[in-house]
Amino acid sequence: MNKRFLVKAIHALLLCGLCVSVAQSQTLVTITDTLKNADGTNAAGRLLISWDPFTAASGETIDGGTIIYTITSGVVGISLAPNIGATPAGTSYRAQYYLTNRASYRETWVIPATGPVTIAAIRVSIVPSPTVTFNAATQLTGIVPIANGGTGLSALGSADLCLKVNSGGTALEYGSCASGGTGITSLNGLTAATQTFANDTNVTISSATSTHTLGWTGLLALSRGGSGADLSGTGGANQFLKQSTLGGAVTVGTIADADVPDSITVTLAATATALAANGGNCSGNNFALGVDASGVGECAQPAFSNLSGSATDAQIPDTITASNYLPLAGGTMTGELALAASGAALSGGGLVDCDTAGTSKLLWDATTARFSCGTDQTGGGSAHDILSATHTDSTAAAVSRGSVIVGQTATPKWQELVIGAANTVLGSDGTDATWTSLTDAQIPDTITLTNITQITNRAISDTTGTLLVPRGGSGATTLTGLLQGNGTSAFTAITDSSTVGQVLRVTGASAYGWGALDLADGDALTGLLPDGNIAASITRDSEWPSATATLTNKDIDGDDNDLKLRVHATDCAGLTDGKDGEPCYEQDADTLYVCEPTAGDCDTAAEWRLVSGASDGVGYDEILDEASGLTKRAQLNFIGAGVSCVDNAGATRTDCTISSSGDSEKTHLIQAICDTPDTVTDPGETFVQAVNFAPVQANVWQFRSDATDDPDGAIFCHVRVPNNLGATPAAAIVLSLAANNTTASKDVRLQVSTAAIADTESFDAAFVDETAFTLLMPTVAYEREEKVQTLTNQPVADDILWIKIFRDGNHADDDLTGTNLLLIDVALRIDLTL
């Protein structure tokens, strides 16, 4: 051994405080798979797996690192710590492939809590994002811009202002809530806290998303400026609008005889004086108006109100129908009328004087066909209630405060509807009016106002109640401190800390609290602290010399008062200015001393302790094995495979015990014995035959391809399960197969079944079928193809594992017809505890 190298190694060990590696058991999940090339051959190469530090869900602290795994014959079998549920959330493994077929690509793996698993089961297409936790109160400074979810504002606006987008549409600002503000401040000039939209017979208001529609149904009454009738299906040429009675609906139709009054006054213009003179030139019932520029007479049927003078017999029709109405100065009279001779009075069918003001009433007697005069009723009739027997379309009822009159029952009558209970509204059940309580379902979540002519002052502060979380609110009435969401429940507050410098930490599931940042807590800190965050008085990694640098009589940081590595030709113990812990290498004796002062500095030889080399100056180094033959002191004594050191003051040395380290489980392949063909169900389908391989001959098991049998025979193997199984044995059957296939790549269909027989159990046990698989046989004669079949029927220690393997040649996936399949080897792959 190179002595100088040993001295440097021991020195490095002393500088790190005799670093101790202690093996710790942890939960691992096995990833097992067979990696194939696109042509069906087994892939080969290297798999570089790296990860960042995390804490597993089971509480184990996993340091960051990288491992390199060699892929041989397509087999991938590696164990990793699960990272599902790890802290921080969103951790993953980075798997970089470097294959011999020149393929190079990266995958992201997320490992579940239990296994074994395949690569397909852990491969994710979206790289998880680690959760970043920070304290917004202490770690966030400055103004958060709008692009990052902030407001871009450093302070709140003054009272009664609204937050809105500025006129340029580039930022938020505070401004008036009135015109140009951000909310509805009034509706139709009303400013009450609650405003109601009431529908009437023809007008409705409906809302959809942000649009409010003013609807129009039914007929618009005359009092609303309408016609009171549906005019869409009437009308036509030469028809007019008319009204039959006062207040009645307007209709469309032709002018009937009854529509024309019997007496019309016609007033002629000054130039129309010679009506009779030109009458012979006009058609019947027309009057001459005059002569046009060409000398042709102009005729028309005049309005009676414009007539004056005497008309000729030819100008008056022989028959005029008055439609039972004759306009009189006092009003309208109906019934039989008789015209008297010229100069005589008008006869009223026996009518006598009936002219007493205020009391006379004209009566008609149908029996005698005469008018008579009677006394009028005072006020139009006797006094009576609105809802009384006098009105045949109502149900008698006494008036009560707050009642309304509505039409009710199948044969409708006006009835009293007594006022409802407090806070009820007048509604409809689809048939009748009724008082009812207003429900949430009857009020739309959003009311958009359309066709509203005026929106005036309405302050946001007028709103009442608590806005729930699903509506974008907090769900809480008062909050002090930081807010914590609780799903759809109300926000809760995390009380402010009164201690300066404390940070908000996770204290449990969905629980938080204030406390000091614990630098020793792996859950609190991850990653390396950048040099820029280390005080200038502390030595940084970049300030240390390289691993290959040689330090000779040099200060570690250039300060004479700090640690030095001394190199002395003859006498390290003669140094009188050594510092505590300072080493000195004495070249002539190949010895190493360390300064351990009793007080102050090492200023005497007794304060320099010999830590390596011979005290008698012989000049050799020695590493002891189990302390055998030790006669010298101040030696480093390693015992076992892992290092655990204690100070042996009585022997003037340090004893280091080496125990086993690294993985406590290793994967082993155990050969199975295959000696039993199935000669009962399918005799001759499975057999042993000598196959001539160049340049050797071997006896191998073969599965015949025969379409007449299904399955095509079976072979039985057995293997004893070792008694030192790992914590997760991850048992699998490994098959080595071949075929004399040279025409094209073809598939074979195989099935593996097992029965695990423990001591005192019967061999007459049912087999457990694993998932059948299809294996591609390439176009290479007798090329070895290996298949790893992970077992769901996991055996236990000392079991006799009975293995049944058969080929299903009739299956649609088996197209290796006419070619036998060679079973070269069967092995049990299992994890054992070392």
Secondary structure, DSSP 8 states (H G I E B T S, - for coil): --HHHHHHHHHHHHHTTS----------EEEEEE-B-TTS-B--EEEEEEE--EE-TTS-EE--EEEEEEEBTTEEEEEE---TT-BSTT--EEEEEEETTS-EEEEEE---SS--B-HHHHEESS---------HHHH--S---GGGTS-S-SS---TT-EEEE-TTSSSEEEE-SSTTSSS---BTTB--SS------SSEEEEEETTEEEEEE-S---GGGTS-SS--TT---TT-EEEESSTT--EEEE---GGGS-S--B----TT---TTTTGGGS-TT-EEEEE-TTS-EEEE---TBT--S---GGGS-S----TT-EEETTEEE-S--B--STTS--B-SS------TTTEEEEEETTTTEEEEEE--GGGS----SSSTTSTTB------TT-EEEEETTTTEEEEE----TTEEEEE-SSSEEEEE--GGGS-S-----S--------GGG--S---GGGTS-S-S---SEEEEETTEEEEEE---SSTT-EEEEEETTEEEEE---TT-TTT--S---GGGS-TTS--GGGS--TT---SSEESSS-TTS-EEEEESS-GGG-SSB-TT-EEEETTTTEEEEE--SSSSB-SGGGEEEEES-TTS------EETTTT---SS-EEEEESS-EEEEETTTTEEEEEE---S-SEEEEEEE-EEEEE--SSSTTSEEEEEEEETTEEEEEEEE---TTSSS--EEEEEEE--S-B-SS---EEEEEEEE---SS-EEEEEEEEEEEE-TTS-S----EE---EEEEE-SSTT--EEEEEE-SS---TT-EEEEEEEE-TTSTT---TT--EEEEEEEEEEEEE-
